[in-house]
Amino acid sequence: MHGPVVDHVGIVVADLDAAVRRYSSLLAGTPVAFEDDEPLDCRWAHVQLPGSIPIELLAPRSERSPYHRHLQRRGEGLHHVSFRVTDLAAEHDRLRGEGVDVLGFSLDHSGWQELFVHPRHAHGVLLHFGVPPA
């Protein structure tokens, strides 16, 4: 891989099961993963689209979840666009060299190595860069 490759699109929803049904139906997708994320106090699911990237649906489990705050401020909708990279440390350095604010740099979040670029540096979109679990 020679640069970031789109991995998935993350969408915050209020009702995960309803959103999985809706996206599966609208986009002829197949639910392929459901998981709880303890650190972010949320539940998420992937809906795999035929011949494309998955849609990641994220729903808060309580008011402590950052996704709950997102829903309160912005409502349901696009949360992030995720890019797969091969070397997160190098990507971190490259992005910092671009003068952007890097958020949430972690070498182990549920197996992922990941970081985020603040939306003010990407025209209002939160960018996620990650190395998925092996």
C-alpha atoms as an extended CHARMM CRD file, in Angstrom:
* protein
*
       134  EXT
         1         1  MET       CA              0.0000000000        0.0000000000        0.0000000000  PROA      1               0.0000000000
         2         2  HSD       CA              1.4360000000        3.3680000000       -0.9990000000  PROA      2               0.0000000000
         3         3  GLY       CA             -0.8560000000        5.7160000000        0.8450000000  PROA      3               0.0000000000
         4         4  PRO       CA             -4.0990000000        5.8150000000        2.7770000000  PROA      4               0.0000000000
         5         5  VAL       CA             -6.8760000000        3.6420000000        1.3490000000  PROA      5               0.0000000000
         6         6  VAL       CA            -10.5290000000        4.1490000000        2.2970000000  PROA      6               0.0000000000
         7         7  ASP       CA            -11.4710000000        1.4340000000        4.8080000000  PROA      7               0.0000000000
         8         8  HSD       CA            -14.9970000000        2.3700000000        5.9170000000  PROA      8               0.0000000000
         9         9  VAL       CA            -17.4200000000        5.2190000000        6.5840000000  PROA      9               0.0000000000
        10        10  GLY       CA            -18.6980000000        5.6960000000       10.1420000000  PROA      10              0.0000000000
        11        11  ILE       CA            -22.2500000000        6.8970000000       10.8110000000  PROA      11              0.0000000000
        12        12  VAL       CA            -23.6660000000        7.6790000000       14.2550000000  PROA      12              0.0000000000
        13        13  VAL       CA            -27.2000000000        6.4000000000       14.8230000000  PROA      13              0.0000000000
        14        14  ALA       CA            -29.6240000000        6.3710000000       17.7140000000  PROA      14              0.0000000000
        15        15  ASP       CA            -30.9670000000        2.8370000000       17.1440000000  PROA      15              0.0000000000
        16        16  LEU       CA            -28.3300000000        0.3860000000       15.9240000000  PROA      16              0.0000000000
        17        17  ASP       CA            -30.6740000000       -2.4790000000       15.0290000000  PROA      17              0.0000000000
        18        18  ALA       CA            -32.9870000000       -0.2030000000       13.0250000000  PROA      18              0.0000000000
        19        19  ALA       CA            -30.0270000000        1.3700000000       11.2280000000  PROA      19              0.0000000000
        20        20  VAL       CA            -28.5670000000       -2.0410000000       10.3360000000  PROA      20              0.0000000000
        21        21  ARG       CA            -31.9110000000       -3.0690000000        8.8450000000  PROA      21              0.0000000000
        22        22  ARG       CA            -32.2230000000        0.2130000000        6.9280000000  PROA      22              0.0000000000
        23        23  TYR       CA            -28.6910000000        0.2410000000        5.4670000000  PROA      23              0.0000000000
        24        24  SER       CA            -28.8550000000       -3.4600000000        4.6360000000  PROA      24              0.0000000000
        25        25  SER       CA            -32.1030000000       -2.9000000000        2.7720000000  PROA      25              0.0000000000
        26        26  LEU       CA            -31.2430000000        0.3960000000        1.0600000000  PROA      26              0.0000000000
        27        27  LEU       CA            -27.7750000000       -0.6370000000       -0.0930000000  PROA      27              0.0000000000
        28        28  ALA       CA            -28.2120000000       -4.4160000000       -0.5220000000  PROA      28              0.0000000000
        29        29  GLY       CA            -25.6890000000       -4.8510000000        2.2860000000  PROA      29              0.0000000000
        30        30  THR       CA            -24.9940000000       -7.7340000000        4.6080000000  PROA      30              0.0000000000
        31        31  PRO       CA            -24.4620000000       -7.2650000000        8.3600000000  PROA      31              0.0000000000
        32        32  VAL       CA            -21.0650000000       -8.8350000000        9.0620000000  PROA      32              0.0000000000
        33        33  ALA       CA            -20.0730000000       -7.6850000000       12.5470000000  PROA      33              0.0000000000
        34        34  PHE       CA            -21.6550000000       -6.4890000000       15.7650000000  PROA      34              0.0000000000
        35        35  GLU       CA            -19.4650000000       -5.5220000000       18.6790000000  PROA      35              0.0000000000
        36        36  ASP       CA            -19.4730000000       -3.6370000000       21.9620000000  PROA      36              0.0000000000
        37        37  ASP       CA            -16.7490000000       -1.0410000000       22.4520000000  PROA      37              0.0000000000
        38        38  GLU       CA            -16.2290000000       -0.6440000000       26.1950000000  PROA      38              0.0000000000
        39        39  PRO       CA            -13.8260000000        2.3620000000       26.0990000000  PROA      39              0.0000000000
        40        40  LEU       CA            -16.2610000000        4.3640000000       23.9310000000  PROA      40              0.0000000000
        41        41  ASP       CA            -19.3830000000        2.9700000000       25.6280000000  PROA      41              0.0000000000
        42        42  CYS       CA            -21.0070000000        2.1660000000       22.3160000000  PROA      42              0.0000000000
        43        43  ARG       CA            -22.1480000000       -0.6930000000       20.1540000000  PROA      43              0.0000000000
        44        44  TRP       CA            -21.2190000000       -0.8110000000       16.4970000000  PROA      44              0.0000000000
        45        45  ALA       CA            -22.0020000000       -2.9000000000       13.4520000000  PROA      45              0.0000000000
        46        46  HSD       CA            -20.5610000000       -3.2200000000        9.9670000000  PROA      46              0.0000000000
        47        47  VAL       CA            -22.8090000000       -3.5650000000        6.9590000000  PROA      47              0.0000000000
        48        48  GLN       CA            -20.7490000000       -4.8830000000        4.0350000000  PROA      48              0.0000000000
        49        49  LEU       CA            -21.7660000000       -3.4290000000        0.6980000000  PROA      49              0.0000000000
        50        50  PRO       CA            -21.4380000000       -5.5960000000       -2.4170000000  PROA      50              0.0000000000
        51        51  GLY       CA            -18.0970000000       -4.8610000000       -4.0940000000  PROA      51              0.0000000000
        52        52  SER       CA            -17.3880000000       -1.9040000000       -1.8040000000  PROA      52              0.0000000000
        53        53  ILE       CA            -16.2990000000       -0.8210000000        1.6450000000  PROA      53              0.0000000000
        54        54  PRO       CA            -18.4260000000       -1.4300000000        4.7350000000  PROA      54              0.0000000000
        55        55  ILE       CA            -20.5930000000        1.1210000000        6.4560000000  PROA      55              0.0000000000
        56        56  GLU       CA            -19.8490000000        1.2750000000       10.1980000000  PROA      56              0.0000000000
        57        57  LEU       CA            -22.8780000000        2.1690000000       12.2990000000  PROA      57              0.0000000000
        58        58  LEU       CA            -22.1940000000        3.4470000000       15.8240000000  PROA      58              0.0000000000
        59        59  ALA       CA            -24.7360000000        3.8410000000       18.6180000000  PROA      59              0.0000000000
        60        60  PRO       CA            -24.1020000000        5.0500000000       22.1720000000  PROA      60              0.0000000000
        61        61  ARG       CA            -24.9990000000        2.7190000000       25.0260000000  PROA      61              0.0000000000
        62        62  SER       CA            -25.3220000000        5.5140000000       27.6040000000  PROA      62              0.0000000000
        63        63  GLU       CA            -24.9360000000        9.2460000000       28.1130000000  PROA      63              0.0000000000
        64        64  ARG       CA            -21.2230000000        8.6880000000       28.9070000000  PROA      64              0.0000000000
        65        65  SER       CA            -20.4720000000        7.7640000000       25.3010000000  PROA      65              0.0000000000
        66        66  PRO       CA            -18.9290000000       10.4340000000       23.0550000000  PROA      66              0.0000000000
        67        67  TYR       CA            -21.4540000000        9.2810000000       20.4420000000  PROA      67              0.0000000000
        68        68  HSD       CA            -24.2680000000       10.3380000000       22.7620000000  PROA      68              0.0000000000
        69        69  ARG       CA            -22.8050000000       13.8590000000       22.8170000000  PROA      69              0.0000000000
        70        70  HSD       CA            -22.4630000000       13.7340000000       19.0300000000  PROA      70              0.0000000000
        71        71  LEU       CA            -26.1550000000       12.8270000000       18.6820000000  PROA      71              0.0000000000
        72        72  GLN       CA            -27.1560000000       15.6350000000       21.0590000000  PROA      72              0.0000000000
        73        73  ARG       CA            -25.1260000000       18.2610000000       19.1590000000  PROA      73              0.0000000000
        74        74  ARG       CA            -25.4290000000       17.1120000000       15.5480000000  PROA      74              0.0000000000
        75        75  GLY       CA            -28.0170000000       14.3570000000       15.3290000000  PROA      75              0.0000000000
        76        76  GLU       CA            -27.6010000000       11.1940000000       13.3300000000  PROA      76              0.0000000000
        77        77  GLY       CA            -25.2750000000       11.1810000000       10.3530000000  PROA      77              0.0000000000
        78        78  LEU       CA            -21.7100000000       11.0080000000        9.1190000000  PROA      78              0.0000000000
        79        79  HSD       CA            -19.1770000000       10.6950000000       11.9120000000  PROA      79              0.0000000000
        80        80  HSD       CA            -15.9090000000        9.7960000000       10.1930000000  PROA      80              0.0000000000
        81        81  VAL       CA            -14.2020000000        8.4970000000        7.0900000000  PROA      81              0.0000000000
        82        82  SER       CA            -11.6190000000        5.8260000000        7.8720000000  PROA      82              0.0000000000
        83        83  PHE       CA             -8.4000000000        5.2270000000        5.9550000000  PROA      83              0.0000000000
        84        84  ARG       CA             -6.2160000000        2.1470000000        6.2760000000  PROA      84              0.0000000000
        85        85  VAL       CA             -2.4560000000        2.7490000000        6.4960000000  PROA      85              0.0000000000
        86        86  THR       CA              0.5000000000        0.3990000000        6.9550000000  PROA      86              0.0000000000
        87        87  ASP       CA              2.6030000000        2.4830000000        9.3740000000  PROA      87              0.0000000000
        88        88  LEU       CA              0.6650000000        4.5600000000       11.8760000000  PROA      88              0.0000000000
        89        89  ALA       CA              3.7250000000        6.1890000000       13.4340000000  PROA      89              0.0000000000
        90        90  ALA       CA              4.8780000000        7.3920000000       10.0120000000  PROA      90              0.0000000000
        91        91  GLU       CA              1.3640000000        8.6230000000        9.2320000000  PROA      91              0.0000000000
        92        92  HSD       CA              1.2920000000       10.4660000000       12.5600000000  PROA      92              0.0000000000
        93        93  ASP       CA              4.5450000000       12.2240000000       11.7290000000  PROA      93              0.0000000000
        94        94  ARG       CA              3.3860000000       13.0310000000        8.1890000000  PROA      94              0.0000000000
        95        95  LEU       CA              0.1120000000       14.5290000000        9.3940000000  PROA      95              0.0000000000
        96        96  ARG       CA              1.8170000000       16.5550000000       12.1330000000  PROA      96              0.0000000000
        97        97  GLY       CA              4.1730000000       17.8320000000        9.4210000000  PROA      97              0.0000000000
        98        98  GLU       CA              1.0770000000       19.0450000000        7.5580000000  PROA      98              0.0000000000
        99        99  GLY       CA              0.2660000000       21.1500000000       10.6400000000  PROA      99              0.0000000000
       100       100  VAL       CA             -2.9370000000       19.3550000000       11.5810000000  PROA      100             0.0000000000
       101       101  ASP       CA             -4.1920000000       18.4850000000       15.0410000000  PROA      101             0.0000000000
       102       102  VAL       CA             -3.9270000000       14.7390000000       15.6140000000  PROA      102             0.0000000000
       103       103  LEU       CA             -6.4270000000       13.3790000000       18.1390000000  PROA      103             0.0000000000
       104       104  GLY       CA             -6.7420000000       10.0340000000       19.8780000000  PROA      104             0.0000000000
       105       105  PHE       CA             -3.4010000000        8.5660000000       18.8330000000  PROA      105             0.0000000000
       106       106  SER       CA             -3.5120000000        4.9860000000       20.1380000000  PROA      106             0.0000000000
       107       107  LEU       CA             -1.4480000000        1.9360000000       19.3590000000  PROA      107             0.0000000000
       108       108  ASP       CA             -4.0890000000       -0.3970000000       20.8220000000  PROA      108             0.0000000000
       109       109  HSD       CA             -7.8040000000        0.3670000000       20.7510000000  PROA      109             0.0000000000
       110       110  SER       CA             -9.4960000000       -3.0320000000       20.5070000000  PROA      110             0.0000000000
       111       111  GLY       CA             -6.5590000000       -4.2310000000       18.4320000000  PROA      111             0.0000000000
       112       112  TRP       CA             -6.5310000000       -1.2010000000       16.1270000000  PROA      112             0.0000000000
       113       113  GLN       CA             -3.6870000000        1.2820000000       15.9140000000  PROA      113             0.0000000000
       114       114  GLU       CA             -5.4140000000        4.5640000000       15.1620000000  PROA      114             0.0000000000
       115       115  LEU       CA             -5.4670000000        8.3180000000       15.1420000000  PROA      115             0.0000000000
       116       116  PHE       CA             -7.9110000000       11.0190000000       14.1210000000  PROA      116             0.0000000000
       117       117  VAL       CA             -7.5090000000       14.3410000000       12.3340000000  PROA      117             0.0000000000
       118       118  HSD       CA             -9.6620000000       17.1200000000       13.7820000000  PROA      118             0.0000000000
       119       119  PRO       CA            -12.5620000000       18.1010000000       11.4870000000  PROA      119             0.0000000000
       120       120  ARG       CA            -11.3850000000       21.7290000000       11.3150000000  PROA      120             0.0000000000
       121       121  HSD       CA             -8.4750000000       20.4900000000        9.1900000000  PROA      121             0.0000000000
       122       122  ALA       CA            -10.6610000000       18.4580000000        6.8170000000  PROA      122             0.0000000000
       123       123  HSD       CA            -13.6060000000       20.6990000000        5.8950000000  PROA      123             0.0000000000
       124       124  GLY       CA            -15.7500000000       19.5140000000        8.8050000000  PROA      124             0.0000000000
       125       125  VAL       CA            -15.0930000000       15.7700000000        8.4550000000  PROA      125             0.0000000000
       126       126  LEU       CA            -13.3750000000       13.6980000000       11.1390000000  PROA      126             0.0000000000
       127       127  LEU       CA            -10.6750000000       11.6210000000        9.4460000000  PROA      127             0.0000000000
       128       128  HSD       CA             -9.6330000000        8.2970000000       10.9820000000  PROA      128             0.0000000000
       129       129  PHE       CA             -6.3480000000        6.6310000000       10.0540000000  PROA      129             0.0000000000
       130       130  GLY       CA             -5.7150000000        3.1260000000       11.2530000000  PROA      130             0.0000000000
       131       131  VAL       CA             -3.9610000000       -0.1840000000       11.0930000000  PROA      131             0.0000000000
       132       132  PRO       CA             -6.5880000000       -2.8640000000       11.7530000000  PROA      132             0.0000000000
       133       133  PRO       CA             -5.9640000000       -5.9150000000       13.9050000000  PROA      133             0.0000000000
       134       134  ALA       CA             -3.9270000000       -8.6070000000       12.1730000000  PROA      134             0.0000000000
